[in-house]
Amino acid sequence: MGRAGAIFDHAVNALFAFSGVLLAFATLSVALGIVSRYFFARPIAWSTEISEYILLYIAFLVGAWVLRHEEHVKMDIVITLFPPKAQSVINFITSLISSIVCLIITFFGARVTWDLYKSKAFTYTILELPKFIFTSVIFLGGLLLFIQFIRRTYGFWGTSNKSKNELKV
């Protein structure tokens, strides 16, 4: 997994940085919209809509980065009571299940994105953007999370096997 893993990590880091830029843009556009509305009586109609889309993108673009760094919310109050080998097995099972869920999300995200692209569906909002733009990030984020969960599952598999070997010695 050496070179492929490094390329994947660079891509995830780039998407994380891009999400930071998107967040800064959303913050500035909302602030500008507020100033424009209250001081000049000229609201910027697209600022709220763009901010909504950006929040969707950020959630899906940073998911794999958050998982890789183990910065996600964990309910580990019970799992910490188990011995390390049992913790590895539980983490392996939950990571495997999560990877399957992400694969399902990726599959349906791709399918819906393709259907929306073919049908040329647009949003009925101020910007009237193609709908596939929004579902494509669900596909991308699901794929990145699937890959990261597979890597995590593999890591816990190695840890649980290592624990078994250490117990035999």
trRosetta pair geometry for C-beta under 8 A, 3 or more apart (Angstrom, degrees):
i j d omega theta_ij theta_ji phi_ij phi_ji
1 4 5.9 -86 -155 66 53 100
1 5 4.1 60 152 -40 91 121
1 151 7.2 128 -160 -120 153 99
1 154 7.7 132 -46 110 153 160
2 5 6.1 -75 -152 33 6 108
2 6 6.6 0 160 -14 54 108
3 6 5.7 -54 -148 35 31 111
3 7 6.4 31 154 -18 65 104
4 7 5.8 -53 -148 37 32 111
4 8 6.3 34 152 -19 65 107
5 8 5.6 -54 -146 38 31 113
5 9 6.2 33 154 -20 65 106
5 151 7.0 118 -121 -120 106 133
6 9 5.6 -52 -146 36 31 112
6 10 6.5 33 154 -19 64 103
7 10 5.8 -53 -150 35 31 111
7 11 6.5 32 151 -19 64 105
8 11 5.7 -55 -150 36 32 112
8 12 6.3 30 153 -17 66 106
8 147 6.3 -137 -149 142 141 141
8 151 8.0 178 105 -54 153 146
9 12 5.7 -53 -145 38 32 110
9 13 6.2 33 154 -19 65 106
9 68 7.3 141 -118 -155 87 160
10 13 5.6 -54 -145 38 31 112
10 14 6.3 34 154 -22 64 105
11 14 5.7 -53 -148 35 30 112
11 15 6.5 28 154 -15 64 105
11 144 7.9 -143 114 -115 112 114
12 15 5.8 -54 -148 38 32 110
12 16 6.4 38 150 -23 64 105
12 64 4.8 -109 -126 104 122 117
12 65 5.0 163 162 -72 104 80
12 68 6.5 94 132 -10 159 149
12 144 6.4 138 -99 -162 96 123
12 148 7.4 91 -98 -74 149 122
13 16 5.4 -51 -148 33 33 116
13 17 6.5 32 153 -17 65 103
13 65 6.9 119 -87 -108 44 117
14 17 5.7 -53 -149 37 33 110
14 18 6.2 35 150 -20 65 106
15 18 5.3 -49 -142 38 35 116
15 19 6.3 43 152 -25 63 101
15 61 4.5 -145 168 -174 108 98
15 62 7.2 -164 123 -75 95 48
15 64 7.7 52 71 50 138 113
15 65 7.2 -160 81 -35 96 120
15 144 7.5 -80 49 -106 165 164
16 19 5.6 -51 -153 30 30 115
16 20 7.0 35 147 -20 60 99
16 61 7.2 177 -78 137 38 93
16 62 5.5 86 -114 -115 75 82
16 65 4.3 81 -77 -72 126 166
17 20 5.5 -48 -158 28 38 115
17 21 6.9 38 146 -16 65 100
18 21 5.5 -51 -154 34 38 113
18 22 6.4 41 147 -20 67 103
18 61 6.7 -92 82 171 105 150
19 22 5.4 -49 -146 36 36 115
19 23 6.3 39 152 -21 66 103
19 57 7.1 -168 -113 124 84 90
19 58 4.7 111 -156 -127 107 76
19 61 4.7 177 -70 93 116 126
19 62 5.0 -84 40 -54 177 104
20 23 5.6 -51 -147 34 32 112
20 24 6.5 33 153 -18 64 103
21 24 5.7 -53 -149 36 32 111
21 25 6.4 33 152 -18 65 106
22 25 5.7 -56 -149 38 31 112
22 26 6.3 32 154 -20 66 105
22 54 4.7 178 168 -152 106 106
22 57 6.0 -106 -175 92 166 127
22 58 5.9 -160 92 -70 129 95
22 61 7.9 100 20 42 148 153
23 26 5.7 -51 -145 35 31 111
23 27 6.3 33 154 -20 64 106
23 54 7.0 158 -83 156 42 123
23 58 6.1 74 -66 -100 96 142
24 27 5.7 -54 -148 36 30 113
24 28 6.3 25 156 -14 65 109
25 28 5.9 -59 -145 41 29 107
25 29 6.0 26 159 -18 67 109
25 50 7.9 -82 131 144 106 125
25 54 6.9 -161 81 -111 101 152
26 29 5.9 -57 -142 38 27 107
26 30 6.3 25 160 -16 64 107
26 50 6.8 -162 -109 119 77 90
26 51 4.4 110 -155 -120 102 78
26 54 4.3 -154 -70 82 127 157
26 55 7.2 116 -138 -49 165 75
27 30 6.1 -59 -149 37 26 106
27 31 6.3 23 155 -15 63 110
28 31 5.7 -56 -144 40 31 111
28 32 6.0 32 156 -19 66 108
29 32 5.6 -52 -143 40 31 112
29 33 6.2 37 153 -24 63 105
29 44 7.1 -124 -175 106 83 144
29 47 4.3 -174 152 -137 97 95
29 50 5.9 -34 118 80 164 131
29 51 6.4 -161 82 -59 116 97
30 33 5.5 -52 -148 35 31 116
30 34 6.5 33 153 -20 64 102
30 47 5.6 153 -87 158 44 116
30 48 7.2 81 -109 -87 87 57
30 51 5.4 51 -62 -76 109 149
31 34 5.8 -53 -150 33 32 111
31 35 6.4 28 154 -14 65 106
32 35 5.8 -54 -145 40 32 109
32 36 5.9 33 156 -20 66 111
32 44 6.3 19 114 4 95 152
32 47 6.7 -164 74 -105 91 145
33 36 5.7 -56 -142 39 27 112
33 37 6.2 26 159 -20 63 109
33 43 6.3 35 -167 -162 85 74
33 44 4.2 -108 -105 49 82 104
33 47 3.5 -141 -58 58 136 160
33 48 6.8 168 167 -40 171 75
34 37 5.9 -57 -146 35 27 109
34 38 6.2 -2 167 3 65 113
35 38 6.7 -71 -138 48 23 92
35 39 5.4 -18 -179 18 65 123
35 40 7.6 41 137 4 68 101
36 39 7.0 -60 -110 52 13 87
36 40 5.3 -46 -156 48 53 116
36 42 5.3 -73 172 84 96 78
36 43 6.1 123 106 -120 103 27
36 44 5.2 73 62 -25 155 94
37 40 7.6 8 -25 55 6 73
37 41 7.2 32 -170 -120 39 24
37 42 7.2 -121 -93 72 38 32
37 43 4.1 32 -94 -91 97 82
37 44 7.6 -99 -47 10 87 66
38 41 8.0 22 -149 -69 9 49
44 47 4.4 67 99 -23 110 115
45 48 7.8 -64 178 27 38 96
45 49 7.6 17 141 0 68 117
45 126 5.0 -177 137 -135 115 158
46 49 5.3 -67 -156 47 53 112
46 50 5.5 52 151 -24 86 107
46 126 5.5 -146 -87 106 72 134
46 127 5.7 85 -126 -64 109 104
47 50 6.0 -55 -144 38 27 109
47 51 6.3 29 157 -21 62 109
48 51 5.7 -57 -149 35 30 113
48 52 6.6 34 153 -23 64 103
49 52 5.8 -52 -154 30 32 113
49 53 6.7 27 152 -14 64 105
49 125 5.6 140 -127 158 138 137
49 126 5.6 -152 -20 42 156 111
49 127 5.7 -178 120 -6 147 116
50 53 5.8 -58 -152 38 35 109
50 54 6.2 37 151 -23 68 107
50 127 7.6 104 -64 -48 79 149
51 54 5.5 -52 -144 36 32 114
51 55 6.5 37 156 -23 64 101
52 55 5.9 -52 -154 29 30 111
52 56 7.0 30 149 -16 61 102
53 56 5.7 -53 -158 33 37 113
53 57 6.4 35 149 -17 68 106
53 129 7.9 30 -95 46 153 158
53 134 6.5 -102 -133 -101 95 102
54 57 5.5 -55 -148 39 35 112
54 58 6.1 38 155 -23 68 104
55 58 5.8 -49 -142 33 30 112
55 59 6.6 35 157 -23 61 104
56 59 6.1 -57 -155 30 28 111
56 60 6.9 6 158 -1 63 110
56 134 6.3 10 115 -154 156 94
56 137 6.4 114 131 81 95 143
57 60 6.3 -73 -153 45 30 98
57 61 5.6 18 162 -15 72 119
57 137 5.1 -102 -112 -136 68 162
58 61 6.0 -63 -133 42 25 105
58 62 6.0 3 176 -3 66 116
59 62 7.1 -72 -143 41 14 94
59 63 6.9 36 157 -53 55 100
59 141 7.4 23 108 -134 67 162
60 63 6.0 -31 -149 -7 32 120
60 137 4.7 128 72 151 146 95
60 138 6.0 -113 -107 -94 153 39
60 140 6.6 94 142 79 121 87
60 141 2.7 -102 -174 -55 94 154
60 142 7.5 -34 -149 -29 110 60
61 137 6.9 -52 -50 -159 87 110
61 140 7.5 6 -92 111 70 119
61 141 6.2 -84 -57 -89 35 101
61 144 7.9 55 -140 36 38 160
62 65 5.1 -62 -161 45 62 116
62 66 5.6 64 143 -27 87 104
63 66 5.9 -58 -148 36 28 110
63 67 6.3 24 156 -16 65 108
63 141 5.4 80 23 -169 131 103
63 144 6.7 127 74 92 97 111
63 145 5.0 -31 121 -76 125 112
63 148 7.9 -176 121 39 81 148
64 67 5.7 -55 -146 39 32 112
64 68 6.2 36 155 -24 66 106
64 141 7.5 -158 -22 -153 95 61
64 144 3.8 -92 -39 146 142 106
64 145 5.4 -135 -75 -77 81 51
64 147 7.1 14 -127 66 133 94
64 148 4.3 169 -145 -31 87 143
65 68 5.8 -53 -147 33 29 112
65 69 6.5 9 160 -1 64 110
66 69 6.3 -70 -149 48 26 98
66 71 4.9 -100 -155 68 73 99
66 72 5.2 94 143 -65 108 84
67 70 7.3 25 -175 -77 35 39
67 72 5.9 13 -90 -27 59 130
67 145 6.5 109 -7 -132 153 78
67 148 4.8 108 90 134 131 138
67 149 7.0 -55 173 -67 154 69
67 152 6.7 -85 160 -48 109 142
68 148 5.6 -95 -61 -144 86 123
68 151 7.8 8 -106 86 88 137
70 74 7.9 2 -176 -44 85 135
75 78 7.4 15 139 18 88 96
75 79 7.9 105 107 -2 63 109
76 79 4.8 -67 -149 51 69 111
76 80 5.4 74 150 -34 93 98
77 80 6.7 -53 -153 24 19 109
78 81 6.0 -54 -172 18 43 115
78 82 7.9 39 142 -20 67 98
79 82 5.9 -48 -166 21 50 113
79 87 5.6 97 170 -122 98 88
79 90 5.8 -157 -128 96 112 152
79 91 7.7 90 -165 -56 146 86
80 87 7.5 39 -99 -99 35 129
82 86 3.8 -109 171 92 124 125
82 87 5.2 160 87 -56 111 75
82 90 6.8 110 53 -9 163 138
83 86 5.1 89 57 13 74 104
83 87 7.1 -134 100 -8 36 91
84 87 5.4 -55 -146 35 34 116
84 88 6.5 35 156 -21 67 102
84 163 6.3 -168 109 -109 98 134
85 88 5.8 -53 -154 32 32 111
85 89 6.6 30 150 -17 64 104
85 160 6.5 93 -159 -136 69 69
85 163 3.9 169 -103 152 92 148
85 164 7.2 112 -140 -59 124 60
85 167 7.2 11 -76 -44 152 131
86 89 5.6 -52 -148 36 36 112
86 90 6.2 35 154 -18 67 105
87 90 5.8 -55 -146 39 30 110
87 91 6.1 28 155 -16 65 110
88 91 5.7 -57 -143 42 29 110
88 92 6.1 36 154 -25 64 105
88 156 5.3 169 -166 -164 75 85
88 159 4.3 -146 -131 110 132 109
88 160 4.0 179 124 -73 121 79
88 163 5.9 171 30 -6 150 142
89 92 5.5 -51 -148 32 30 116
89 93 6.5 28 155 -17 64 104
89 156 7.9 159 -83 162 16 111
89 160 5.2 102 -71 -119 66 135
90 93 5.9 -55 -149 36 31 109
90 94 6.3 22 156 -12 66 109
91 94 5.9 -55 -139 42 30 106
91 95 6.0 31 159 -19 65 110
91 152 7.9 -105 161 159 100 101
91 156 4.6 -154 104 -120 102 145
91 159 7.9 2 71 68 128 139
92 95 6.0 -61 -147 39 24 109
92 96 6.3 25 155 -20 63 108
92 153 6.1 84 -151 -150 64 68
92 156 3.9 -163 -76 119 75 122
92 157 5.7 107 -127 -69 124 60
92 159 7.9 -160 -59 59 107 99
92 160 5.6 -40 -34 -20 144 141
93 96 5.7 -55 -148 35 29 112
93 97 6.4 27 155 -16 64 106
94 97 5.7 -52 -145 39 33 111
94 98 6.1 34 154 -19 65 108
95 98 5.6 -54 -144 39 31 113
95 99 6.3 35 155 -23 64 103
95 149 5.4 177 -171 -168 79 82
95 152 4.6 -141 -143 108 138 106
95 153 4.1 -174 117 -78 117 75
95 156 5.8 148 20 17 145 140
96 99 5.8 -51 -148 32 30 111
96 100 6.7 31 152 -18 62 103
96 149 7.9 156 -88 156 18 105
96 153 5.0 100 -71 -125 68 132
97 100 5.7 -55 -155 34 33 112
97 101 6.5 34 149 -18 66 105
98 101 5.5 -51 -147 36 36 113
98 102 6.3 34 154 -17 67 105
98 145 7.9 -96 154 158 101 106
98 149 4.8 -145 104 -136 101 142
99 102 5.6 -53 -146 39 33 111
99 103 6.3 39 152 -24 64 103
99 146 5.6 90 -156 -150 72 63
99 149 3.6 -172 -78 111 82 121
99 150 5.1 105 -132 -63 143 66
99 152 8.0 -173 -59 55 111 98
99 153 5.8 -52 -21 -28 142 138
100 103 5.6 -50 -149 32 32 115
100 104 6.7 34 151 -19 63 102
101 104 5.7 -53 -154 34 33 112
101 105 6.5 33 149 -17 65 105
102 105 5.4 -50 -145 38 37 114
102 106 6.2 42 152 -23 66 104
102 142 5.2 170 -169 -166 75 73
102 143 7.8 159 158 -79 103 15
102 145 4.4 -142 -133 103 141 104
102 146 3.9 -170 116 -74 117 74
102 149 5.7 152 17 13 144 142
103 106 5.5 -51 -147 35 31 115
103 107 6.4 35 153 -22 64 104
103 142 7.7 148 -88 161 13 104
103 146 5.0 103 -69 -125 65 132
104 107 5.7 -51 -147 34 31 112
104 108 6.4 16 160 -5 65 107
105 108 6.3 -63 -144 46 27 99
105 109 5.7 32 156 -24 65 114
105 138 6.9 -115 169 168 98 93
105 142 3.8 -153 107 -124 103 133
105 145 7.8 5 69 65 135 129
105 146 7.9 -166 58 -55 96 106
106 109 5.6 -55 -140 38 25 114
106 110 6.3 26 159 -19 62 105
106 139 6.0 80 -150 -151 59 59
106 142 3.7 -169 -70 118 69 116
106 143 4.7 105 -125 -68 127 66
106 146 5.5 -39 -28 -26 142 142
107 110 6.0 -59 -154 34 25 108
107 111 6.4 21 152 -17 63 110
108 111 5.3 -52 -142 39 37 115
108 112 6.0 34 160 -16 70 105
109 112 6.2 -55 -142 40 26 104
109 113 6.1 28 157 -20 62 111
109 135 6.1 -178 -159 172 73 85
109 136 7.8 112 164 -129 100 20
109 138 4.0 -153 -127 111 123 95
109 139 3.5 -178 125 -75 113 64
109 140 8.0 -122 138 4 142 44
109 141 8.0 -148 -139 52 169 80
109 142 5.1 163 6 16 148 142
110 113 5.7 -57 -144 38 27 113
110 114 6.2 27 158 -18 64 108
110 139 4.7 104 -68 -127 62 127
111 114 6.0 -57 -149 36 26 109
111 115 6.4 25 154 -17 63 108
112 115 5.6 -55 -146 38 33 112
112 116 6.2 30 156 -17 67 107
112 135 5.0 -114 108 -174 107 151
112 138 7.8 -3 65 73 125 135
113 116 5.9 -58 -147 39 28 108
113 117 6.2 30 153 -21 64 108
113 132 5.0 91 -161 -153 68 89
113 135 4.4 -163 -82 106 77 107
113 136 4.8 102 -134 -81 136 64
113 138 7.5 -172 -55 57 111 96
113 139 5.2 -53 -14 -26 146 138
114 117 5.6 -54 -146 35 30 114
114 118 6.3 28 157 -17 65 106
114 132 7.8 90 -64 -130 14 125
115 118 5.9 -55 -146 38 29 108
115 119 6.1 16 160 -8 65 113
116 119 6.0 -61 -138 46 29 103
116 121 5.0 -77 -151 41 80 115
116 130 7.3 128 146 167 103 88
116 131 4.6 -107 -166 90 134 104
116 132 4.0 171 99 -72 110 82
116 135 5.9 122 18 29 148 138
117 120 7.5 20 175 -71 30 46
117 130 7.4 53 -109 167 58 131
117 132 4.2 60 -65 -88 76 164
120 130 7.0 -72 -155 -125 52 107
121 130 7.0 100 80 -158 53 66
121 131 4.5 -22 101 19 103 127
121 132 7.4 118 55 -33 89 80
122 128 5.1 19 167 -175 127 79
122 129 6.7 166 -152 87 81 22
122 130 5.8 -57 -100 -98 68 43
122 131 6.5 -168 -118 -26 14 84
123 127 7.0 28 71 74 123 85
123 128 6.1 -160 70 -128 74 32
123 129 5.4 16 20 52 115 71
123 130 7.9 54 -8 113 81 1
123 131 5.9 132 -55 -79 75 79
123 134 7.9 75 -60 -13 124 136
124 128 7.3 20 -114 -104 27 79
125 128 6.5 -169 62 -60 61 46
125 129 7.6 -19 56 16 111 83
129 133 5.7 -60 153 35 118 142
129 134 7.7 106 104 -33 122 100
130 133 5.4 107 79 -16 84 100
131 134 6.0 -57 -168 33 54 107
131 135 6.6 34 146 -6 81 107
132 135 5.8 -63 -143 47 43 102
132 136 5.8 56 156 -39 73 102
133 136 6.0 -49 -149 20 24 117
133 137 7.8 23 155 -18 54 97
134 137 6.6 -52 -166 23 35 106
134 138 7.7 35 141 -15 60 102
135 138 5.2 -45 -161 28 53 118
135 139 6.7 56 144 -18 72 98
136 139 5.5 -49 -155 35 40 114
136 140 6.3 37 149 -16 70 106
137 140 5.4 -50 -140 41 38 112
137 141 5.8 37 159 -17 69 108
138 141 6.0 -52 -137 42 25 107
138 142 6.0 28 159 -20 61 111
139 142 5.9 -61 -146 38 23 111
139 143 6.3 23 157 -19 62 109
140 143 5.8 -57 -150 35 28 111
140 144 6.4 24 156 -15 65 107
141 144 5.8 -54 -145 38 32 109
141 145 6.2 29 157 -15 66 108
142 145 5.8 -57 -145 41 29 109
142 146 6.2 36 153 -25 64 105
143 146 5.5 -51 -147 32 30 115
143 147 6.6 28 156 -16 63 103
144 147 5.9 -54 -151 36 31 109
144 148 6.3 26 153 -15 65 109
145 148 5.6 -57 -142 42 33 109
145 149 6.0 33 157 -19 68 106
146 149 5.9 -56 -145 38 26 108
146 150 6.4 29 153 -20 62 105
147 150 5.7 -53 -150 34 31 113
147 151 6.5 32 151 -18 64 104
148 151 5.5 -51 -149 36 35 113
148 152 6.3 36 150 -20 66 106
149 152 5.3 -51 -143 39 35 114
149 153 6.1 42 153 -24 66 102
150 153 5.6 -49 -145 34 30 114
150 154 6.4 34 153 -19 62 105
151 154 5.7 -53 -150 36 30 114
151 155 6.5 34 150 -21 63 105
152 155 5.5 -52 -151 34 33 115
152 156 6.5 26 154 -12 66 104
153 156 6.0 -58 -149 40 30 105
153 157 6.3 38 149 -26 65 104
154 157 5.4 -49 -147 30 32 117
154 158 6.7 33 154 -17 62 101
155 158 5.9 -54 -155 34 31 110
155 159 6.5 29 149 -17 64 107
156 159 5.3 -51 -144 38 40 114
156 160 6.1 37 157 -18 70 103
157 160 6.1 -55 -145 38 28 105
157 161 6.3 25 155 -14 63 110
158 161 5.8 -58 -145 41 29 109
158 162 6.1 34 155 -24 65 108
159 162 5.6 -52 -146 34 29 114
159 163 6.5 32 154 -21 62 104
160 163 5.6 -49 -150 32 34 114
160 164 6.7 37 150 -21 63 102
161 164 5.6 -50 -151 32 36 113
161 165 6.5 33 152 -16 66 104
162 165 5.8 -56 -150 38 32 109
162 166 6.3 32 153 -19 66 107
163 166 5.7 -54 -146 37 31 111
163 167 6.4 33 155 -22 64 104
164 167 5.9 -56 -152 32 30 111
164 168 6.8 29 152 -21 63 104
165 168 5.8 -54 -153 31 35 111
165 169 6.8 35 153 -24 65 103
166 169 5.9 -53 -153 27 35 112
